Amino acid sequence: MEVKIGVQHAPREIVLESGLSVDEVERAVSEALAGKTQLLSLEDEKGRKVLIPTDRLAYVEIGAPTVRKVGFGTL
């Protein structure tokens, strides 16, 4: 699923493909904003970690889970 993270005072948003579920991403963001951790930590599908200080978070947009299509279908 695609996760977009806006960071204060940064001209571009961070976009990553995560293997986590919507609930897992939402839980991680909620815990970070509640002050349980000082960093929002998410891992993408390639194993790279993204760490963002919680006091710099502007927004987090959680996309719908992506389903991989197989074959030559037309829309």
C-alpha positions as a Python dict, from the first residue, in 0.01 Angstrom:
ca = {
    (1, 'M'): (0, 0, 0),
    (2, 'E'): (117, 353, -69),
    (3, 'V'): (189, 582, 227),
    (4, 'K'): (251, 955, 176),
    (5, 'I'): (406, 1154, 460),
    (6, 'G'): (421, 1530, 468),
    (7, 'V'): (706, 1680, 668),
    (8, 'Q'): (704, 2038, 794),
    (9, 'H'): (952, 2270, 620),
    (10, 'A'): (1024, 2010, 349),
    (11, 'P'): (932, 2091, -11),
    (12, 'R'): (840, 1732, -104),
    (13, 'E'): (645, 1457, 63),
    (14, 'I'): (787, 1114, 140),
    (15, 'V'): (619, 834, -57),
    (16, 'L'): (678, 468, 17),
    (17, 'E'): (521, 132, -63),
    (18, 'S'): (463, -53, 261),
    (19, 'G'): (379, -417, 318),
    (20, 'L'): (199, -325, 641),
    (21, 'S'): (-178, -324, 670),
    (22, 'V'): (-380, -3, 702),
    (23, 'D'): (-438, -78, 1071),
    (24, 'E'): (-65, -131, 1138),
    (25, 'V'): (32, 198, 973),
    (26, 'E'): (-247, 382, 1153),
    (27, 'R'): (-138, 232, 1486),
    (28, 'A'): (226, 338, 1430),
    (29, 'V'): (119, 694, 1343),
    (30, 'S'): (-119, 714, 1640),
    (31, 'E'): (149, 595, 1883),
    (32, 'A'): (398, 847, 1746),
    (33, 'L'): (150, 1135, 1773),
    (34, 'A'): (43, 1027, 2123),
    (35, 'G'): (401, 1075, 2240),
    (36, 'K'): (483, 708, 2297),
    (37, 'T'): (779, 741, 2060),
    (38, 'Q'): (975, 1039, 1932),
    (39, 'L'): (1007, 895, 1581),
    (40, 'L'): (761, 758, 1331),
    (41, 'S'): (931, 448, 1191),
    (42, 'L'): (800, 273, 879),
    (43, 'E'): (962, 13, 656),
    (44, 'D'): (904, -13, 282),
    (45, 'E'): (870, -330, 75),
    (46, 'K'): (1244, -335, -2),
    (47, 'G'): (1339, -331, 367),
    (48, 'R'): (1443, 35, 386),
    (49, 'K'): (1340, 221, 700),
    (50, 'V'): (1206, 574, 709),
    (51, 'L'): (1236, 762, 1039),
    (52, 'I'): (1057, 1094, 1087),
    (53, 'P'): (1058, 1303, 1406),
    (54, 'T'): (699, 1323, 1529),
    (55, 'D'): (720, 1696, 1593),
    (56, 'R'): (786, 1748, 1217),
    (57, 'L'): (488, 1547, 1087),
    (58, 'A'): (247, 1754, 880),
    (59, 'Y'): (19, 1474, 754),
    (60, 'V'): (10, 1103, 672),
    (61, 'E'): (-199, 976, 382),
    (62, 'I'): (-265, 603, 382),
    (63, 'G'): (-365, 462, 44),
    (64, 'A'): (-580, 162, -28),
    (65, 'P'): (-404, -175, -42),
    (66, 'T'): (-277, -241, -393),
    (67, 'V'): (-364, -564, -568),
    (68, 'R'): (-117, -691, -822),
    (69, 'K'): (-276, -763, -1156),
    (70, 'V'): (-170, -1059, -1364),
    (71, 'G'): (-240, -1101, -1733),
    (72, 'F'): (-341, -878, -2017),
    (73, 'G'): (-675, -739, -1906),
    (74, 'T'): (-825, -419, -2034),
    (75, 'L'): (-1018, -169, -1832),
}
